[in-house]
Amino acid sequence: TATATATAAAAAAHKRGDYMPFGAGPRICIGQRFALEEATLVLVRLAHKFHFTLAARTAKGPLRTRAGITTSPANGVWVRVRERVPSSA
C-alpha cells in the first residue's frame, strides 16, 4: 500500500541511532496513534484552562539544546502559568 511504502521510505531515510519514538516499518508501535491523540487532548485541555507566557528568565534568541536520553533545552524554558478567568457572559 501507499502508506506502507511511505513508512518504509521514511524508515530508510533515518540514520542508525536516530530517535524514532514509535519505531517504523512493519513493527511500528500499535499505540502510536492513541499516544499522539492523547497528548494532543492533554495540550488542548491545558491551553483551555491556563494561559502560558514566557517568563523573563527564559533566554532570548535561538534555543540551544542539550543531548541526553532525550533532547532538551540547555537552560530550560521558563513559563508563567495563570489560570484563565471565565468570562461573564
PEJOKA-V481460 format. One record per residue. N is the residue number from 0. RES is the residue in one letter. BURIAL is # if it has 24 or more other C-alpha atoms within 12 Angstrom, else .. Layout:
n: [N/N]
res: [RES/RES]
burial: [BURIAL/BURIAL]
This chain:
n: [0/1/2/3/4/5/6/7/8/9/10/11/12/13/14/15/16/17/18/19/20/21/22/23/24/25/26/27/28/29/30/31/32/33/34/35/36/37/38/39/40/41/42/43/44/45/46/47/48/49/50/51/52/53/54/55/56/57/58/59/60/61/62/63/64/65/66/67/68/69/70/71/72/73/74/75/76/77/78/79/80/81/82/83/84/85/86/87/88]
res: [T/A/T/A/T/A/T/A/A/A/A/A/A/H/K/R/G/D/Y/M/P/F/G/A/G/P/R/I/C/I/G/Q/R/F/A/L/E/E/A/T/L/V/L/V/R/L/A/H/K/F/H/F/T/L/A/A/R/T/A/K/G/P/L/R/T/R/A/G/I/T/T/S/P/A/N/G/V/W/V/R/V/R/E/R/V/P/S/S/A]
burial: [./././././././././././././././././././././././#/././././././././././././././././././././././././././././././././././././././././././././././././././././././././././././././././.]
